[in-house]
Amino acid sequence: MELFDTATVLTRVLTSGVVMSIEKSDRELPGLERLLTKQTGRSKAILLNSRSGAVHAALAGQGIGHGDVISAPVLAEQDRRFLAWLGVEVREERADGGPVAFEKITLDAENADRLGELAAKATAPALVVDLTGLGFGPAAAVLTDDPEIWARGERLKIFGAYDLRTMWTQQEDAAELVPGVQFNYRLSPLVAACVRMALGQAARPLTTSGATT
């Protein structure tokens, strides 16, 4: 990662004065959402501050919760323990190729340029993308074409009470979407800006400047 590019992004975010993801004037989170939907071909993106949070949102978005049994890809032990705490029983991905509740991609510097290719192979209703490996702190996203999965997932990450459009007025406009538990899974604009930079750089072809070392 170019230090100059990183410094430019950090300066842009810090001088904007918008460092909380509940600020209505934030531009970094929507910018990352647009990039992820463009690269994956999905219509909706939910940004979260951890992989476990993204797994939770992928399931809650489908109405999956306590007492349910799901088929899923191989999960990290911490994710399995978290879902067990939520009361969701996880079975290994079906050998017959049957449907799973979600699929996941783990990105790092080596495969960040292949996000679109990897996403094209996923057929589950929700796609979890772990962005932590890009090096800017815990970060993840859920990509989907289902507006209900998106709406429920968005609601889950903001304490479950209000979405960003209504929390300022405290007027509830979709009570049926409120989940049974409330979490703060919001991703910070600062991390979102850095992840967006990393994905954008990975998608660009390498060029040579003529300089020698």
C-alpha positions in Angstrom: 0.0 0.0 0.0 1.4 3.4 -1.0 2.0 5.5 2.1 1.1 8.7 0.2 -2.3 7.3 -0.7 -3.0 6.1 2.8 -2.1 9.5 4.2 -4.3 11.3 1.7 -7.3 9.1 2.7 -6.7 9.6 6.4 -6.4 13.3 6.0 -9.6 13.5 3.9 -11.6 11.7 6.5 -10.2 13.4 9.6 -10.5 16.9 8.2 -14.1 16.2 7.2 -15.0 16.0 10.8 -17.2 13.0 10.1 -15.8 10.1 12.1 -19.0 8.4 13.2 -21.1 6.2 11.0 -24.4 7.8 12.2 -23.5 11.2 10.7 -26.0 12.0 7.9 -23.3 13.8 5.9 -20.9 10.8 5.8 -19.7 9.9 2.3 -17.2 7.2 3.0 -19.7 4.4 3.8 -21.9 5.0 0.8 -18.8 5.1 -1.3 -17.6 1.7 -0.2 -21.1 0.3 -0.6 -21.2 1.5 -4.2 -17.8 -0.1 -4.9 -18.7 -3.4 -3.4 -22.0 -3.7 -5.3 -20.3 -2.7 -8.5 -17.5 -5.3 -8.1 -19.8 -8.1 -7.0 -22.8 -7.5 -9.2 -25.1 -7.4 -6.1 -27.6 -4.7 -5.7 -27.3 -4.2 -1.9 -24.5 -3.9 0.5 -24.5 -4.0 4.4 -21.2 -2.8 6.0 -20.3 -4.1 9.4 -17.4 -3.9 11.8 -16.6 -7.7 12.1 -16.9 -11.0 10.2 -19.1 -12.4 13.0 -21.4 -9.4 12.7 -21.7 -10.0 8.9 -22.6 -13.7 9.5 -25.2 -12.6 12.0 -26.7 -10.0 9.6 -26.7 -12.6 6.8 -28.8 -14.9 8.9 -31.0 -12.3 10.6 -31.7 -10.8 7.2 -33.4 -14.1 6.3 -35.3 -14.4 9.6 -33.0 -17.1 10.9 -32.5 -17.0 14.7 -32.8 -19.0 17.9 -33.8 -22.6 17.4 -33.1 -22.7 13.6 -30.8 -25.1 11.9 -28.8 -24.0 8.9 -26.4 -25.4 6.3 -23.3 -23.1 6.0 -19.8 -23.1 4.7 -16.9 -24.0 7.0 -16.8 -21.3 9.8 -14.1 -20.2 12.1 -14.5 -21.5 15.6 -15.3 -18.1 17.0 -18.2 -17.7 14.6 -19.5 -21.1 15.5 -19.4 -20.3 19.2 -21.2 -17.0 18.5 -24.0 -18.6 16.5 -24.3 -21.3 19.2 -24.8 -18.4 21.7 -27.5 -17.1 19.4 -29.1 -20.5 19.4 -28.5 -21.3 15.7 -27.3 -24.8 15.0 -24.8 -25.0 12.1 -24.3 -28.0 9.9 -21.5 -28.3 7.4 -22.1 -27.4 3.8 -24.2 -30.1 2.2 -22.3 -32.6 0.2 -25.0 -32.8 -2.4 -24.6 -29.2 -3.3 -27.9 -28.2 -1.8 -28.6 -24.6 -0.7 -26.7 -22.9 2.1 -27.8 -19.9 4.1 -24.9 -17.8 3.0 -21.5 -18.0 1.4 -18.3 -16.2 2.4 -15.2 -14.7 0.8 -12.1 -13.8 2.8 -10.1 -11.0 1.1 -6.5 -10.0 1.6 -3.8 -8.3 -0.5 -3.3 -11.4 -2.5 -6.8 -11.9 -3.8 -8.5 -8.5 -3.5 -8.4 -8.0 -7.2 -10.5 -11.2 -7.7 -13.5 -10.1 -5.7 -15.8 -10.0 -8.7 -14.6 -13.4 -9.9 -15.1 -15.0 -6.5 -18.5 -13.4 -6.0 -19.7 -14.6 -9.4 -19.4 -18.2 -8.1 -21.7 -17.6 -5.1 -25.4 -18.5 -5.4 -26.6 -18.2 -1.8 -29.1 -15.4 -1.0 -26.4 -13.6 1.1 -22.7 -13.3 0.5 -20.4 -12.5 3.5 -17.2 -10.7 2.5 -14.5 -10.5 5.2 -12.4 -7.4 4.6 -10.2 -7.6 7.7 -7.3 -9.1 5.8 -6.9 -5.9 3.8 -5.1 -4.5 6.9 -7.2 -1.7 8.3 -9.0 -3.4 11.2 -12.0 -5.6 11.5 -14.4 -5.0 8.6 -16.9 -7.0 6.6 -19.9 -6.7 4.3 -23.0 -8.7 3.4 -23.9 -8.5 -0.3 -27.4 -9.5 -1.5 -30.0 -8.8 -4.2 -32.9 -9.3 -1.7 -34.2 -6.0 -0.4 -35.7 -7.7 2.7 -32.3 -9.2 3.7 -30.8 -5.8 3.3 -33.4 -4.0 5.3 -33.2 -6.5 8.2 -29.4 -6.5 8.2 -29.3 -2.7 8.2 -31.6 -2.7 11.1 -29.6 -5.2 13.1 -26.4 -3.3 13.0 -27.8 -0.1 14.5 -28.9 -1.3 17.9 -32.1 -2.7 16.3 -34.2 0.3 17.1 -33.9 2.8 14.2 -32.2 2.9 10.9 -30.1 5.8 9.8 -33.0 7.5 8.2 -35.2 7.6 11.2 -33.0 7.5 14.3 -32.7 11.2 14.3 -36.4 11.7 14.6 -37.0 8.7 16.8 -40.0 7.8 14.6 -40.2 4.1 13.8 -41.4 3.4 10.3 -40.9 -0.4 10.0 -41.4 -2.0 13.4 -41.7 -5.5 11.9 -38.0 -5.4 11.0 -36.8 -4.9 14.5 -34.8 -8.0 15.6 -35.0 -9.6 18.9 -31.5 -8.6 19.9 -29.6 -5.3 19.5 -26.0 -4.9 18.5 -23.7 -2.1 17.4 -22.1 -3.5 14.2 -21.5 -0.1 12.5 -18.3 0.3 10.5 -16.4 3.5 11.0 -16.0 5.9 8.0 -12.3 5.9 8.5 -12.0 2.1 8.1 -14.5 2.2 5.2 -12.4 4.8 3.4 -9.2 2.8 3.7 -10.9 -0.4 2.6 -12.3 1.4 -0.4 -8.8 2.6 -1.3 -7.4 -0.9 -1.0 -10.1 -2.4 -3.2 -9.8 0.4 -5.8 -6.0 -0.1 -6.0 -6.3 -3.8 -6.3 -8.7 -3.5 -9.2 -6.4 -1.2 -11.2 -3.7 -2.8 -13.4 -0.1 -2.4 -12.2 1.9 0.3 -13.9 5.5 1.1 -13.9 6.9 4.6 -13.2 10.3 4.1 -14.7 12.0 4.5 -11.3 14.6 2.0 -10.3 15.5 0.8 -6.8 
